[in-house]
Amino acid sequence: MVVSRRTLTAGITGVLGGLWPLGKSAAAAAPAFGLDQLRLVSLSHVNDPATTNVFPGDPAFTLETIATIPEDGFYLQFVREGEHTGTHWGAPGHFNEGEPLADQMEPGDLFRPAVKIDVRSKVDGNPDYGVTIEDIKSWERVHGRIPNESVVILWTGWESRWGTPAFPNQDAEGIVHQPGFSIPAVQWLIDTGRLGRRGGTGIDTFSPDVGIEETFTVSKLVYQRHRISLEILANLRALPATGAWVLAGGPVNRNGAGSTANIFGVLPPGVHADES
């Protein structure tokens, strides 16, 4: 996905401008740096039928070459996939009837401040771990309060399993074992405004839900109002714990549940990945 300078300028000015006190002019609210000083890092896996894990029961992902330069003068593939194949973002209507779908979302809903919580040590040896309120409070004691309407991203380390059966991590009965948010933790993030109206969650697994939680209660809570979920993220080592934004882009389907996506971490000047 190519992000035009005009689009990025509008997004930054519009979204960041909302954080300034009332009475500030648009010029005063503009970031005090050039757009060429922003650094973009990809948080997406490459979609490849040979390696892309699909959620159990979702349609298979296929790529078929239907035109070649020697024969047709151009190259083209036919893509068949579910909307939530590979790295993707989900719209509120994915789990909640009557909530906005992909074509009803605004650009600002997909460009949000982000924090990353490293839970790799918690997950190690416990694939069914649900991140707790205390885990989040412990992170805040080091990094400060999570800004309202943020995307709260869990770095579980699961991306290292990508392209293997260890990613879905199903047991003999087909149950998926993956870490995620506990229900109380997400309810707390909502009740305290940290997710707000248009924040959300992110994770490097299939879902913000713990895999064995088959009611998808966390997803139902997250996917309300204009909140989104970023899923199957990659390269989270490159995203700092705080100070960055996330930008999700992809095809917008009519009545879409979301979209397979190229998701970027947007790092302002002076913000660097600080995790080992």
C-alpha positions, 0 to 999 in steps of 0.5 A: 500500500502506498500512502500519499503525502497528502493523505498522511498530512491530512491524517496527522493534522486532523488526528493529532490536532484533536489532542491540542487544547481548544483555541489552537489554530490549525497551523499551531496544531500541525506537527513541528516536523517535516513528513519526511522525518516520519519513519514507517515500519511494516507490521504485516506478514506477506500473504503467501499460500505456502506460509499463511496460516488461516483461522480454522474453518476460514476459506483457504487462501489461494493465488492464481496467475491469470495473466503473464507478460509474455502471453498477455503483455501484463502480469496479474494474479487472482486472489481468493481469501477471507477478509481476515486472512493474514495480517488484517484489521477488523471492523466493529460489525465483524462481531456485533450486528448493527455496528459499523462495517468497513465502508462505514469507517472514517480514515481517522478510525484507522490511524490511532496512537498505539502502545505495545505491551511486551507479554512474552515472558508471561506467555512463555510456557503458557499459551492460554495466558490472558493478560490481566489488569495488573499486567497493564497497570505494571506497564503503565508504572514504567511508561505512563498512562495509556492515552485515551482512544489508543490501540493497545497491542500485545507483543506475545512473540507468536509471530515466530510461529508464523507459517507452521502448525505451531501458529494455530497451535491446535490440540487433538480436539482442534482447540486453538491455544493462543494467548490474548486479553483476559475479559476483565482487562479489556473491560477495564480498558473500555471503562477507563477510556483507554480504548475510548470510542475509536481505539482498539486492540492489536496482537500477533495472534489470530485474535484478541481473545485467548484461544480457548475462550470460544465465546469471543467475549473479548472481541465482542467488547472490543468491536463496539462503536468505532473500535478496531482490532489489528490481528496477526501483526508482525515485526512488533520488535520495531514498534516502540512501547509508546509514542508511535501511531498505527495506520491500517490500510487495505481494500474497503469492501462494501459491508466488509468485516474488515480487510486483509491489510498492510499495517504500518507503525508510524514513528515520529522523530525521536521515537525509536523501538526500545525493546530487546 
